[in-house]
Amino acid sequence: MKILFLYFLLAFLGLSIIVIIDLLSGLSLSMSFHSIYGAFVNTNIQESILMVVFICLPFINAITDSFKKRKQRTK
């Protein structure tokens, strides 16, 4: 769970840095969110699949670790 928290924290910090830089450069908040949205709209299907796979990896890692710990407790 600590790893998942770190992934969410890093994602939040990355997105907040993008928004803050856009705000400092003079864009409105809605335009800043639109620029983030525009980056994901222009991806093709292969890139989208790859992004979903890499987003799911920490969850898969946390789930397998919890199963391993649960299996060791029952022995």
N, C-alpha and C positions, 0 to 999 in steps of 0.2 A: 504494500500500500504506500510505502514511502516513495517508491519509484514512480508510482502513478501521480502522487502529489507533486513530485519534482517535474514531471512532464507537463502537468497542468500549469504549474507555476512558470515554467519556461515559456510555454505557449502564451500565457497571459502577459508576461513581461515583453515578449517579442511583439505581440499585437499592440500593447500599450506604447512601446517605443515608436512603432510605425505611426500610430495616431498622434502622439506628441510631436513628432517631427513634422507631420503634415500640419498640425495646428500652429507650430512655430513658423512654418513657411507661409502662413497666411490662408490656408484652406479652412473652410468651415468644417464642423464636425461631421455633417452629413456627407460632404465631399470626401472626407477622409475615409469614412466607412465605405463609400462608393468605390474608392480606389482599391481598397482591400477586396471588395466584392468583384471588381473588374479583373483582378489578378486570377481569381478562381474561375471566372466565366470563360476565359480564353484558353482553358486547358482542354486537351482532347481526351478521348476515352482511356487511352493507355496511361497517360499521366494521372488521370483521376483514379484509376485502379491502383496504381503504384502508391499514390498518396494515402488511399484507404488502407492498403496493406501496412504501410509504415505507421499509420495512426493506430492500427489494431495491435501491433507488436507488443507495446508495453502491457496491454490488457491480457494478451495471451501469456506473456511472461509471468504476470502476477497470478493468473489463474492456475498455471501449471505449478508455480511455487506453493500456492496454498494447497493444491492437491497432494504435493509431495510431503508437505508438513503434516497434513491430516493423515496421510498413509503411515508416516513414521510414528505418530501418536497412537495409532491403533495397534501397533506391533508391540 
